[in-house]
Amino acid sequence: MTQIEVTFLGTTAGVPTPHRNHASLYIRYQSENEHCFLFDCGEGTQRQIFASGENFMRINDIFITHWHADHFAGLLGLMETMNLEKRTKPLYIYGPEADRFVETLLDLGYASKKYDVVARPVPFEGSEITTLLETDEFRICSIPAKHGIPAVAYAFFEKDRVKIDKAKAKHLGLPEKGLIFKKLKSSGSAEWHGKKISLEDIALIEPGKKFVYSGDTLPCRNVIKLSEGADVLAHDSTFFEEIDSRHSNVDEVLKLAEEAGVKQLILTHISRRYQDIEEMKEKISGHGNVKIAKDLMKIVIK
């Protein structure tokens, strides 16, 4: 069984509180192999990784939504600790204008890295979904968000999984294994002894899971587009009432999630003005598929 595990390392907006750290998410994708990613890296992120029981050395790719300090200021310390722990593998940092900001971070201080830090700029204008990283099992994509500065939202898409029904394959005269199955999976159909076989004839398709992280943004069509049918959407919900800002409030996010057909909504990036969790819960009462994020909370999408 595959699963996406998301750990909310930090859930505050702008200023940390005794209970909420700066923005960061640790994502672990477990299949035949394990893949770990970091989305945003606010101040204190590496301490939150320690507290969560996760392993920062397994992270090879970091995705920054935008270059406000509460979303990236933890990078410097995390990279230095990786160096002290004798990292040798390259570290890839994605984000709008990543080449500009990563270069600046690498120029700070006298420490030299024993590993490569590679900047991967992410498009921040337009309305196209861009694939940034892809394997046979998943892809990680971005789309421009609306925050007043270059900003993006990210999505983790698990690819549909094909399960061969051996009994059906045998009934159609196919061997137990062979290149015929690779061709069926890649093309959807294949010829076998003069007979056309379709993938649907011998397989079950298990739809892939989808997790979306908005970063900081006003409600916008791009995030709706990226979030369509998502299993989980973690969205900027800085305010619980209508306030003129470059962020979203809860009512706006509830509406956006409904329009996108999201299965579960998690409200994060909560302003420090909201200290009473019960008052916050009242705001979302009646919405059974909505949670308020808290630091070190884990969710699993199976």
CORJOPE-V320436 format. One record per residue. N is the residue number from 0. PSI is psi in whole degrees, -180 to 180 (999 if undefined). Layout:
((N,PSI) (N,PSI))
This chain:
((0,138) (1,157) (2,153) (3,122) (4,125) (5,125) (6,122) (7,100) (8,-34) (9,139) (10,14) (11,170) (12,116) (13,-70) (14,129) (15,158) (16,174) (17,-20) (18,-10) (19,125) (20,171) (21,160) (22,132) (23,144) (24,136) (25,122) (26,127) (27,123) (28,119) (29,119) (30,-132) (31,-30) (32,170) (33,134) (34,131) (35,138) (36,156) (37,131) (38,114) (39,156) (40,69) (41,169) (42,135) (43,5) (44,-42) (45,-33) (46,-36) (47,-34) (48,-45) (49,-46) (50,-30) (51,-14) (52,5) (53,174) (54,111) (55,-22) (56,-14) (57,-9) (58,124) (59,-17) (60,128) (61,131) (62,112) (63,128) (64,-35) (65,165) (66,52) (67,142) (68,-33) (69,-3) (70,-7) (71,-8) (72,-14) (73,-8) (74,-43) (75,-51) (76,-40) (77,-43) (78,-38) (79,-40) (80,-40) (81,-39) (82,-44) (83,-29) (84,13) (85,40) (86,141) (87,-23) (88,148) (89,150) (90,127) (91,127) (92,118) (93,149) (94,161) (95,131) (96,34) (97,-38) (98,-41) (99,-48) (100,-35) (101,-41) (102,-42) (103,-44) (104,-40) (105,-22) (106,-10) (107,133) (108,-177) (109,-10) (110,140) (111,147) (112,141) (113,10) (114,161) (115,137) (116,118) (117,122) (118,136) (119,96) (120,143) (121,133) (122,137) (123,13) (124,152) (125,-160) (126,18) (127,143) (128,126) (129,130) (130,123) (131,-34) (132,132) (133,137) (134,-176) (135,-23) (136,-27) (137,171) (138,150) (139,127) (140,165) (141,164) (142,145) (143,139) (144,-177) (145,98) (146,4) (147,-20) (148,167) (149,122) (150,152) (151,161) (152,156) (153,154) (154,139) (155,115) (156,117) (157,135) (158,152) (159,140) (160,133) (161,124) (162,115) (163,129) (164,105) (165,-33) (166,-43) (167,-41) (168,-43) (169,-39) (170,-32) (171,5) (172,14) (173,153) (174,171) (175,-30) (176,165) (177,177) (178,-19) (179,-36) (180,-36) (181,-41) (182,-40) (183,-42) (184,-36) (185,-34) (186,-20) (187,-15) (188,162) (189,157) (190,135) (191,108) (192,46) (193,1) (194,134) (195,126) (196,130) (197,150) (198,-38) (199,-21) (200,-25) (201,6) (202,158) (203,137) (204,118) (205,112) (206,139) (207,156) (208,160) (209,128) (210,135) (211,138) (212,120) (213,-25) (214,-161) (215,126) (216,150) (217,159) (218,137) (219,157) (220,-33) (221,-43) (222,-36) (223,-45) (224,-46) (225,-30) (226,-3) (227,120) (228,14) (229,144) (230,-40) (231,135) (232,122) (233,112) (234,145) (235,118) (236,57) (237,-39) (238,150) (239,6) (240,172) (241,118) (242,140) (243,104) (244,-178) (245,31) (246,178) (247,152) (248,168) (249,-44) (250,-40) (251,-40) (252,-38) (253,-42) (254,-43) (255,-45) (256,-37) (257,-42) (258,-35) (259,-8) (260,36) (261,138) (262,-37) (263,135) (264,133) (265,124) (266,126) (267,-178) (268,57) (269,129) (270,146) (271,-12) (272,-18) (273,99) (274,-21) (275,102) (276,-31) (277,-39) (278,-38) (279,-39) (280,-35) (281,-34) (282,-29) (283,11) (284,140) (285,-9) (286,93) (287,-20) (288,23) (289,134) (290,154) (291,123) (292,149) (293,157) (294,137) (295,10) (296,137) (297,139) (298,148) (299,128) (300,109) (301,999))
